[in-house]
Amino acid sequence: MKKNSTMTAQEFEKRFDEGEDITPFIDRSSIRRPGMEARRVNVDFPEWIIEKLDLQSKLIGVSRQSLIKLWVSERIQQEHQNQKSLTFKGVAEARHEPSDCTHC
């Protein structure tokens, strides 16, 4: 099969499963990650925060931008976990029957 020729999804999967190099059949210009497209956001920080960001980014060997993305991502995940536990706690409390409880 020639490079960039058309093939069925089944043929593509078969070749992949057999360990064949399928990269010649991939149009990299059309690859998309839904929900992961970058959008530019401008944020103003005080000078002291920039200095601390630069120091920390040098310590771990990443760019300032990468450090900010990492920290924001970690915080969002942490908040999501906190919200899930609060939601679960709220559901458990809503189902609480005083007649079943020894401290009510």
C-alpha positions as CSV (number, residue, x, y, z in Angstrom):
1,M,0.0,0.0,0.0
2,K,1.4,3.4,-0.9
3,K,2.0,6.2,1.5
4,N,-1.1,8.3,2.3
5,S,-3.4,6.0,0.4
6,T,-6.9,5.3,1.7
7,M,-7.6,2.2,3.8
8,T,-10.4,1.0,5.9
9,A,-10.4,1.4,9.7
10,Q,-10.3,-2.4,10.0
11,E,-7.2,-2.6,7.8
12,F,-5.6,0.3,9.7
13,E,-6.3,-1.5,13.1
14,K,-5.1,-4.8,11.7
15,R,-1.8,-3.3,10.6
16,F,-1.4,-1.5,14.0
17,D,-2.2,-4.7,16.0
18,E,0.4,-6.6,13.9
19,G,3.0,-4.1,14.9
20,E,3.3,-2.5,11.5
21,D,4.5,1.1,11.3
22,I,1.3,3.0,10.5
23,T,2.8,6.5,10.7
24,P,3.0,6.8,6.9
25,F,-0.8,6.5,6.8
26,I,-1.5,9.3,9.4
27,D,-2.1,12.8,8.4
28,R,-0.6,14.7,11.3
29,S,-2.0,18.0,10.3
30,S,-5.5,16.7,11.0
31,I,-4.8,15.2,14.4
32,R,-7.0,16.9,17.1
33,R,-7.4,16.3,20.8
34,P,-11.0,17.4,21.6
35,G,-11.1,19.6,24.7
36,M,-7.3,20.0,24.7
37,E,-6.9,22.8,22.2
38,A,-4.8,25.6,23.7
39,R,-6.3,29.0,24.2
40,R,-4.3,32.0,25.1
41,V,-5.0,33.6,28.5
42,N,-3.3,36.7,29.9
43,V,-2.8,36.9,33.6
44,D,-1.1,39.8,35.4
45,F,1.1,38.8,38.4
46,P,2.9,41.0,40.9
47,E,6.7,41.1,40.4
48,W,7.3,39.0,43.6
49,I,5.2,36.1,42.2
50,I,7.0,36.2,38.9
51,E,10.3,36.0,40.8
52,K,9.1,33.0,42.8
53,L,7.7,31.3,39.7
54,D,11.0,31.8,37.9
55,L,13.0,30.4,40.8
56,Q,10.8,27.4,41.2
57,S,10.7,26.7,37.4
58,K,14.5,26.8,37.4
59,L,14.7,24.4,40.3
60,I,12.6,21.7,38.6
61,G,13.9,22.5,35.0
62,V,10.8,23.7,33.3
63,S,9.6,26.9,31.8
64,R,7.5,29.4,33.8
65,Q,4.5,28.7,31.6
66,S,4.8,24.9,32.1
67,L,5.1,25.4,35.9
68,I,1.9,27.6,35.9
69,K,0.0,25.0,33.8
70,L,1.2,22.2,36.1
71,W,0.2,24.0,39.3
72,V,-3.2,25.1,37.9
73,S,-3.9,21.6,36.7
74,E,-3.0,20.1,40.0
75,R,-5.2,22.5,41.9
76,I,-8.1,21.9,39.6
77,Q,-7.8,18.2,40.2
78,Q,-7.5,18.8,43.9
79,E,-10.6,20.9,44.0
80,H,-12.5,18.4,41.9
81,Q,-11.6,15.7,44.4
82,N,-12.7,17.9,47.3
83,Q,-16.0,18.6,45.6
84,K,-16.6,14.9,44.9
85,S,-16.0,14.1,48.6
86,L,-18.3,16.9,49.7
87,T,-21.0,15.8,47.3
88,F,-20.6,12.2,48.5
89,K,-20.8,13.4,52.1
90,G,-23.9,15.5,51.3
91,V,-25.6,12.5,49.7
92,A,-24.8,10.3,52.7
93,E,-26.1,12.9,55.1
94,A,-29.3,13.3,53.0
95,R,-29.9,9.6,53.3
96,H,-29.3,9.7,57.0
97,E,-32.2,8.3,59.0
98,P,-32.3,9.6,62.6
99,S,-34.0,6.4,63.8
100,D,-30.9,4.5,62.6
101,C,-28.5,6.7,64.5
102,T,-27.3,6.3,68.0
103,H,-26.1,9.9,68.4
104,C,-29.3,11.6,67.2
